[in-house]
């Protein structure tokens, strides 16, 4: 279940990244973002396995819960700094 959540998070966030990336480099941005997400999953899963083996069986859940809270906090801090791109305005200028 954790693995499904991790993969779903990478795919969903890739869609959000695609909305913000410039059109001419959108594919490259999505590719690098997905690559970094994959490395993050591998590292976090390895750390979760170590926590399970050496600390508590609940270790992976504690790790991913802490990481989830960090993401929420960072998201709340930076949410006002994000300026959505209005691609419709770009098209209207040409007409």
TIVO-340400 format. One record per atom (N, C-alpha, C, O): residue number from 1; residue in one letter; atom name; x, y, z. Coordinates in Angstrom, 1 decimal. Layout:
<guses>
[NUM; A; CA; [X; Y; Z]];
...
</guses>
This chain:
<guses>
[1; X; N; [0.8; -1.2; 0.0]];
[1; X; CA; [0.0; 0.0; 0.0]];
[1; X; C; [0.9; 1.3; 0.0]];
[1; X; O; [0.6; 2.2; -0.7]];
[2; X; N; [2.0; 1.2; 0.8]];
[2; X; CA; [2.8; 2.4; 0.8]];
[2; X; C; [3.4; 2.6; -0.6]];
[2; X; O; [3.5; 3.8; -1.1]];
[3; X; N; [3.8; 1.5; -1.3]];
[3; X; CA; [4.4; 1.6; -2.6]];
[3; X; C; [3.4; 2.2; -3.6]];
[3; X; O; [3.8; 3.1; -4.4]];
[4; X; N; [2.2; 1.8; -3.5]];
[4; X; CA; [1.1; 2.4; -4.4]];
[4; X; C; [1.0; 3.9; -4.1]];
[4; X; O; [0.9; 4.7; -5.1]];
[5; X; N; [1.0; 4.3; -2.9]];
[5; X; CA; [0.9; 5.7; -2.5]];
[5; X; C; [2.1; 6.5; -3.0]];
[5; X; O; [1.9; 7.6; -3.5]];
[6; X; N; [3.3; 5.9; -2.9]];
[6; X; CA; [4.5; 6.6; -3.4]];
[6; X; C; [4.4; 6.8; -4.9]];
[6; X; O; [4.6; 7.9; -5.4]];
[7; X; N; [4.1; 5.8; -5.6]];
[7; X; CA; [4.0; 5.9; -7.1]];
[7; X; C; [2.9; 6.9; -7.5]];
[7; X; O; [3.1; 7.7; -8.4]];
[8; X; N; [1.8; 6.8; -6.8]];
[8; X; CA; [0.7; 7.7; -7.2]];
[8; X; C; [1.1; 9.2; -6.9]];
[8; X; O; [0.7; 10.1; -7.7]];
[9; X; N; [1.8; 9.4; -5.9]];
[9; X; CA; [2.3; 10.7; -5.5]];
[9; X; C; [3.3; 11.3; -6.6]];
[9; X; O; [3.2; 12.4; -7.0]];
[10; X; N; [4.1; 10.4; -7.1]];
[10; X; CA; [5.1; 10.8; -8.2]];
[10; X; C; [4.3; 11.2; -9.5]];
[10; X; O; [4.6; 12.2; -10.1]];
[11; X; N; [3.3; 10.3; -9.8]];
[11; X; CA; [2.6; 10.6; -11.0]];
[11; X; C; [1.7; 11.8; -10.9]];
[11; X; O; [1.7; 12.7; -11.8]];
[12; X; N; [1.0; 12.0; -9.8]];
[12; X; CA; [0.2; 13.2; -9.6]];
[12; X; C; [1.0; 14.5; -9.6]];
[12; X; O; [0.6; 15.5; -10.1]];
[13; X; N; [2.1; 14.4; -8.9]];
[13; X; CA; [3.0; 15.6; -8.9]];
[13; X; C; [3.6; 15.9; -10.2]];
[13; X; O; [3.9; 17.1; -10.5]];
[14; X; N; [3.8; 14.9; -11.0]];
[14; X; CA; [4.4; 15.1; -12.4]];
[14; X; C; [3.4; 15.9; -13.2]];
[14; X; O; [3.8; 16.7; -14.0]];
[15; X; N; [2.1; 15.6; -13.0]];
[15; X; CA; [1.1; 16.4; -13.8]];
[15; X; C; [1.1; 17.9; -13.3]];
[15; X; O; [1.0; 18.8; -14.1]];
[16; X; N; [1.3; 18.1; -12.0]];
[16; X; CA; [1.3; 19.5; -11.5]];
[16; X; C; [2.6; 20.2; -12.1]];
[16; X; O; [2.5; 21.4; -12.4]];
[17; X; N; [3.7; 19.5; -12.1]];
[17; X; CA; [4.9; 20.1; -12.6]];
[17; X; C; [4.7; 20.4; -14.1]];
[17; X; O; [5.2; 21.4; -14.6]];
[18; X; N; [4.0; 19.5; -14.9]];
[18; X; CA; [3.8; 19.8; -16.3]];
[18; X; C; [3.1; 21.1; -16.5]];
[18; X; O; [3.3; 21.7; -17.5]];
[19; X; N; [2.2; 21.4; -15.6]];
[19; X; CA; [1.4; 22.6; -15.8]];
[19; X; C; [2.3; 23.9; -15.6]];
[19; X; O; [2.0; 24.9; -16.2]];
[20; X; N; [3.3; 23.8; -14.8]];
[20; X; CA; [4.2; 25.0; -14.5]];
[20; X; C; [5.4; 25.0; -15.5]];
[20; X; O; [6.0; 26.1; -15.6]];
[21; X; N; [5.8; 24.0; -16.1]];
[21; X; CA; [7.0; 23.9; -16.9]];
[21; X; C; [6.7; 24.6; -18.3]];
[21; X; O; [5.6; 24.5; -18.8]];
[22; X; N; [7.7; 25.4; -18.8]];
[22; X; CA; [7.6; 26.0; -20.1]];
[22; X; C; [7.4; 24.9; -21.2]];
[22; X; O; [7.9; 23.8; -21.1]];
[23; X; N; [6.6; 25.2; -22.2]];
[23; X; CA; [6.2; 24.2; -23.2]];
[23; X; C; [7.4; 23.6; -23.9]];
[23; X; O; [7.4; 22.4; -24.2]];
[24; X; N; [8.4; 24.4; -24.2]];
[24; X; CA; [9.5; 24.0; -25.0]];
[24; X; C; [10.4; 23.0; -24.3]];
[24; X; O; [11.2; 22.2; -24.9]];
[25; X; N; [10.4; 23.0; -22.9]];
[25; X; CA; [11.2; 22.0; -22.2]];
[25; X; C; [10.4; 21.1; -21.2]];
[25; X; O; [10.9; 20.5; -20.3]];
[26; X; N; [9.1; 21.1; -21.5]];
[26; X; CA; [8.2; 20.4; -20.6]];
[26; X; C; [8.6; 18.9; -20.4]];
[26; X; O; [8.6; 18.4; -19.3]];
[27; X; N; [8.9; 18.2; -21.5]];
[27; X; CA; [9.3; 16.8; -21.5]];
[27; X; C; [10.5; 16.6; -20.6]];
[27; X; O; [10.6; 15.6; -19.8]];
[28; X; N; [11.5; 17.4; -20.8]];
[28; X; CA; [12.7; 17.3; -20.0]];
[28; X; C; [12.5; 17.5; -18.5]];
[28; X; O; [13.0; 16.8; -17.7]];
[29; X; N; [11.6; 18.5; -18.2]];
[29; X; CA; [11.3; 18.8; -16.8]];
[29; X; C; [10.6; 17.6; -16.2]];
[29; X; O; [10.9; 17.2; -15.1]];
[30; X; N; [9.6; 17.1; -16.9]];
[30; X; CA; [8.9; 15.9; -16.3]];
[30; X; C; [9.8; 14.7; -16.2]];
[30; X; O; [9.7; 14.0; -15.2]];
[31; X; N; [10.7; 14.5; -17.1]];
[31; X; CA; [11.6; 13.4; -17.0]];
[31; X; C; [12.6; 13.5; -15.8]];
[31; X; O; [12.7; 12.5; -15.1]];
[32; X; N; [13.2; 14.6; -15.6]];
[32; X; CA; [14.1; 14.8; -14.5]];
[32; X; C; [13.3; 14.7; -13.2]];
[32; X; O; [13.8; 14.1; -12.2]];
[33; X; N; [12.1; 15.3; -13.2]];
[33; X; CA; [11.3; 15.3; -11.9]];
[33; X; C; [11.0; 13.8; -11.6]];
[33; X; O; [11.1; 13.4; -10.4]];
[34; X; N; [10.6; 13.0; -12.6]];
[34; X; CA; [10.2; 11.6; -12.3]];
[34; X; C; [11.5; 10.8; -11.9]];
[34; X; O; [11.4; 9.9; -11.1]];
[35; X; N; [12.6; 11.1; -12.5]];
[35; X; CA; [13.9; 10.4; -12.1]];
[35; X; C; [14.2; 10.7; -10.6]];
[35; X; O; [14.5; 9.8; -9.9]];
[36; X; N; [14.1; 12.0; -10.3]];
[36; X; CA; [14.4; 12.3; -8.9]];
[36; X; C; [13.3; 11.7; -7.9]];
[36; X; O; [13.7; 11.3; -6.8]];
[37; X; N; [12.1; 11.6; -8.4]];
[37; X; CA; [11.0; 11.0; -7.5]];
[37; X; C; [11.3; 9.5; -7.4]];
[37; X; O; [11.1; 8.9; -6.3]];
[38; X; N; [11.8; 8.9; -8.4]];
[38; X; CA; [12.2; 7.4; -8.3]];
[38; X; C; [13.3; 7.2; -7.4]];
[38; X; O; [13.3; 6.3; -6.6]];
[39; X; N; [14.3; 8.1; -7.4]];
[39; X; CA; [15.5; 7.9; -6.5]];
[39; X; C; [15.0; 8.2; -5.1]];
[39; X; O; [15.4; 7.5; -4.1]];
[40; X; N; [14.1; 9.1; -4.9]];
[40; X; CA; [13.5; 9.4; -3.5]];
[40; X; C; [12.8; 8.2; -3.0]];
[40; X; O; [12.9; 7.8; -1.8]];
[41; X; N; [12.0; 7.5; -3.9]];
[41; X; CA; [11.3; 6.3; -3.4]];
[41; X; C; [12.2; 5.2; -3.0]];
[41; X; O; [12.0; 4.6; -2.0]];
[42; X; N; [13.3; 5.0; -3.8]];
[42; X; CA; [14.2; 4.0; -3.5]];
[42; X; C; [14.9; 4.2; -2.2]];
[42; X; O; [15.1; 3.3; -1.4]];
[43; X; N; [15.3; 5.5; -2.0]];
[43; X; CA; [16.1; 5.8; -0.7]];
[43; X; C; [15.1; 5.7; 0.5]];
[43; X; O; [15.5; 5.1; 1.5]];
[44; X; N; [13.9; 6.3; 0.3]];
[44; X; CA; [13.0; 6.2; 1.5]];
[44; X; C; [12.5; 4.8; 1.8]];
[44; X; O; [12.4; 4.5; 3.0]];
[45; X; N; [12.4; 4.0; 0.8]];
[45; X; CA; [12.0; 2.6; 1.0]];
[45; X; C; [13.1; 1.8; 1.7]];
[45; X; O; [12.9; 1.0; 2.6]];
[46; X; N; [14.4; 2.1; 1.3]];
[46; X; CA; [15.5; 1.5; 1.9]];
[46; X; C; [15.6; 1.9; 3.4]];
[46; X; O; [15.9; 1.0; 4.3]];
[47; X; N; [15.4; 3.2; 3.7]];
[47; X; CA; [15.5; 3.6; 5.0]];
[47; X; C; [14.3; 3.0; 5.8]];
[47; X; O; [14.5; 2.6; 7.0]];
[48; X; N; [13.1; 3.0; 5.2]];
[48; X; CA; [12.0; 2.3; 5.9]];
[48; X; C; [12.3; 0.9; 6.3]];
[48; X; O; [11.9; 0.4; 7.3]];
[49; X; N; [12.9; 0.2; 5.4]];
[49; X; CA; [13.3; -1.2; 5.6]];
[49; X; C; [14.3; -1.3; 6.8]];
[49; X; O; [14.2; -2.2; 7.6]];
[50; X; N; [15.2; -0.4; 6.8]];
[50; X; CA; [16.2; -0.4; 7.9]];
[50; X; C; [15.5; -0.1; 9.3]];
[50; X; O; [15.8; -0.8; 10.3]];
[51; X; N; [14.6; 0.8; 9.2]];
[51; X; CA; [13.8; 1.1; 10.5]];
[51; X; C; [13.0; -0.1; 10.9]];
[51; X; O; [12.9; -0.4; 12.1]];
[52; X; N; [12.4; -0.8; 10.0]];
[52; X; CA; [11.6; -2.0; 10.3]];
[52; X; C; [12.5; -3.1; 10.9]];
[52; X; O; [12.1; -3.7; 11.9]];
[53; X; N; [13.7; -3.3; 10.3]];
[53; X; CA; [14.6; -4.3; 10.8]];
[53; X; C; [15.2; -4.0; 12.1]];
[53; X; O; [15.4; -4.8; 13.0]];
[54; X; N; [15.6; -2.7; 12.3]];
[54; X; CA; [16.5; -2.3; 13.4]];
[54; X; C; [15.8; -1.5; 14.5]];
[54; X; O; [16.3; -1.3; 15.6]];
[55; X; N; [14.5; -1.1; 14.3]];
[55; X; CA; [13.9; -0.3; 15.3]];
[55; X; C; [12.5; -0.9; 15.7]];
[55; X; O; [12.4; -1.6; 16.7]];
[56; X; N; [11.5; -0.6; 14.9]];
[56; X; CA; [10.1; -1.1; 15.1]];
[56; X; C; [9.5; -1.5; 13.8]];
[56; X; O; [9.9; -1.0; 12.8]];
[57; X; N; [8.6; -2.4; 13.9]];
[57; X; CA; [7.8; -2.8; 12.6]];
[57; X; C; [7.0; -1.6; 12.1]];
[57; X; O; [6.7; -1.6; 10.9]];
[58; X; N; [6.7; -0.6; 13.0]];
[58; X; CA; [6.0; 0.5; 12.5]];
[58; X; C; [6.9; 1.6; 12.0]];
[58; X; O; [6.4; 2.7; 11.6]];
[59; X; N; [8.2; 1.4; 11.9]];
[59; X; CA; [9.2; 2.4; 11.5]];
[59; X; C; [8.9; 3.0; 10.1]];
[59; X; O; [9.0; 4.2; 10.0]];
[60; X; N; [8.6; 2.2; 9.1]];
[60; X; CA; [8.3; 2.8; 7.8]];
[60; X; C; [7.1; 3.7; 7.8]];
[60; X; O; [7.1; 4.7; 7.1]];
[61; X; N; [6.1; 3.4; 8.6]];
[61; X; CA; [4.9; 4.2; 8.7]];
[61; X; C; [5.3; 5.5; 9.4]];
[61; X; O; [4.8; 6.6; 9.0]];
[62; X; N; [6.1; 5.5; 10.4]];
[62; X; CA; [6.5; 6.7; 11.1]];
[62; X; C; [7.3; 7.6; 10.2]];
[62; X; O; [7.1; 8.8; 10.1]];
[63; X; N; [8.2; 7.0; 9.4]];
[63; X; CA; [9.1; 7.7; 8.4]];
[63; X; C; [8.2; 8.4; 7.4]];
[63; X; O; [8.3; 9.6; 7.2]];
[64; X; N; [7.3; 7.7; 6.8]];
[64; X; CA; [6.4; 8.3; 5.7]];
[64; X; C; [5.4; 9.3; 6.3]];
[64; X; O; [5.1; 10.2; 5.6]];
[65; X; N; [5.0; 9.1; 7.5]];
[65; X; CA; [4.2; 10.1; 8.2]];
[65; X; C; [4.9; 11.4; 8.4]];
[65; X; O; [4.4; 12.5; 8.1]];
[66; X; N; [6.2; 11.2; 8.9]];
[66; X; CA; [7.0; 12.4; 9.1]];
[66; X; C; [7.3; 13.1; 7.8]];
[66; X; O; [7.2; 14.4; 7.7]];
[67; X; N; [7.6; 12.4; 6.8]];
[67; X; CA; [7.9; 13.0; 5.5]];
[67; X; C; [6.6; 13.7; 4.9]];
[67; X; O; [6.7; 14.7; 4.3]];
[68; X; N; [5.5; 13.1; 5.1]];
[68; X; CA; [4.2; 13.7; 4.7]];
[68; X; C; [4.0; 15.0; 5.4]];
[68; X; O; [3.5; 16.0; 4.7]];
[69; X; N; [4.2; 15.0; 6.7]];
[69; X; CA; [4.0; 16.3; 7.4]];
[69; X; C; [5.0; 17.4; 7.0]];
[69; X; O; [4.6; 18.5; 6.9]];
[70; X; N; [6.2; 17.0; 6.6]];
[70; X; CA; [7.2; 17.9; 6.1]];
[70; X; C; [6.7; 18.5; 4.8]];
[70; X; O; [6.8; 19.7; 4.6]];
[71; X; N; [6.2; 17.7; 3.9]];
[71; X; CA; [5.7; 18.2; 2.7]];
[71; X; C; [4.5; 19.1; 2.9]];
[71; X; O; [4.4; 20.2; 2.2]];
[72; X; N; [3.6; 18.8; 3.8]];
[72; X; CA; [2.5; 19.7; 4.1]];
[72; X; C; [2.9; 21.0; 4.6]];
[72; X; O; [2.5; 22.1; 4.1]];
[73; X; N; [3.9; 21.0; 5.5]];
[73; X; CA; [4.4; 22.3; 6.1]];
[73; X; C; [5.1; 23.1; 5.0]];
[73; X; O; [4.8; 24.3; 4.9]];
[74; X; N; [6.0; 22.5; 4.2]];
[74; X; CA; [6.6; 23.3; 3.2]];
[74; X; C; [5.6; 23.8; 2.2]];
[74; X; O; [5.7; 24.9; 1.7]];
[75; X; N; [4.6; 23.0; 1.8]];
[75; X; CA; [3.6; 23.4; 0.9]];
[75; X; C; [2.8; 24.6; 1.4]];
[75; X; O; [2.5; 25.5; 0.6]];
[76; X; N; [2.5; 24.6; 2.7]];
[76; X; CA; [1.8; 25.7; 3.3]];
[76; X; C; [2.7; 27.0; 3.3]];
[76; X; O; [2.2; 28.1; 3.1]];
[77; X; N; [4.0; 26.8; 3.5]];
[77; X; CA; [4.9; 28.0; 3.5]];
[77; X; C; [5.0; 28.6; 2.2]];
[77; X; O; [5.0; 29.8; 2.0]];
[78; X; N; [5.1; 27.8; 1.1]];
[78; X; CA; [5.4; 28.3; -0.2]];
[78; X; C; [4.2; 28.5; -1.1]];
[78; X; O; [4.3; 29.0; -2.2]];
[79; X; N; [3.0; 28.2; -0.6]];
[79; X; CA; [1.8; 28.2; -1.5]];
[79; X; C; [1.5; 29.6; -1.9]];
[79; X; O; [1.0; 29.8; -3.1]];
[80; X; N; [1.8; 30.6; -1.2]];
[80; X; CA; [1.5; 32.0; -1.6]];
[80; X; C; [2.6; 32.5; -2.6]];
[80; X; O; [2.3; 33.5; -3.3]];
[81; X; N; [3.7; 31.8; -2.7]];
[81; X; CA; [4.7; 32.3; -3.6]];
[81; X; C; [4.5; 31.7; -5.1]];
[81; X; O; [5.1; 32.2; -6.0]];
[82; X; N; [3.6; 30.8; -5.2]];
[82; X; CA; [3.4; 30.1; -6.5]];
[82; X; C; [2.5; 31.0; -7.3]];
[82; X; O; [1.4; 31.3; -6.9]];
[83; X; N; [2.9; 31.3; -8.5]];
[83; X; CA; [2.1; 32.2; -9.4]];
[83; X; C; [1.6; 31.3; -10.6]];
[83; X; O; [2.5; 30.8; -11.3]];
[84; X; N; [0.3; 31.0; -10.7]];
[84; X; CA; [-0.1; 30.1; -11.8]];
[84; X; C; [0.1; 30.8; -13.1]];
[84; X; O; [-0.1; 32.0; -13.3]];
[85; X; N; [0.5; 29.9; -14.1]];
[85; X; CA; [0.7; 30.5; -15.4]];
[85; X; C; [-0.7; 30.5; -16.1]];
[85; X; O; [-1.5; 29.5; -16.0]];
[86; X; N; [-1.0; 31.6; -16.7]];
[86; X; CA; [-2.2; 31.7; -17.5]];
[86; X; C; [-1.9; 31.6; -18.9]];
[86; X; O; [-1.7; 32.5; -19.7]];
[87; X; N; [-2.0; 30.3; -19.4]];
[87; X; CA; [-1.7; 30.0; -20.8]];
[87; X; C; [-2.7; 30.6; -21.7]];
[87; X; O; [-2.4; 30.9; -22.9]];
[88; X; N; [-3.9; 30.8; -21.3]];
[88; X; CA; [-5.0; 31.4; -22.1]];
[88; X; C; [-4.6; 32.9; -22.4]];
[88; X; O; [-5.0; 33.3; -23.5]];
[89; X; N; [-3.9; 33.6; -21.5]];
[89; X; CA; [-3.6; 35.0; -21.8]];
[89; X; C; [-2.6; 35.1; -22.9]];
[89; X; O; [-2.6; 36.0; -23.7]];
[90; X; N; [-1.7; 34.1; -23.0]];
[90; X; CA; [-0.7; 34.0; -24.1]];
[90; X; C; [-1.3; 33.9; -25.4]];
[90; X; O; [-0.9; 34.6; -26.4]];
[91; X; N; [-2.4; 33.1; -25.5]];
[91; X; CA; [-3.1; 33.0; -26.8]];
[91; X; C; [-3.9; 34.2; -27.1]];
[91; X; O; [-4.0; 34.5; -28.3]];
[92; X; N; [-4.4; 34.9; -26.2]];
[92; X; CA; [-5.3; 36.1; -26.4]];
[92; X; C; [-4.4; 37.2; -27.0]];
[92; X; O; [-4.9; 38.0; -27.7]];
[93; X; N; [-3.1; 37.3; -26.6]];
[93; X; CA; [-2.3; 38.4; -27.0]];
[93; X; C; [-2.1; 38.3; -28.5]];
[93; X; O; [-2.0; 39.4; -29.1]];
[94; X; N; [-2.0; 37.1; -29.1]];
[94; X; CA; [-1.7; 37.0; -30.5]];
[94; X; C; [-2.9; 37.3; -31.4]];
[94; X; O; [-2.8; 37.5; -32.6]];
[95; X; N; [-4.1; 37.5; -30.8]];
[95; X; CA; [-5.3; 37.8; -31.6]];
[95; X; C; [-5.7; 39.2; -31.6]];
[95; X; O; [-6.7; 39.6; -32.2]];
</guses>
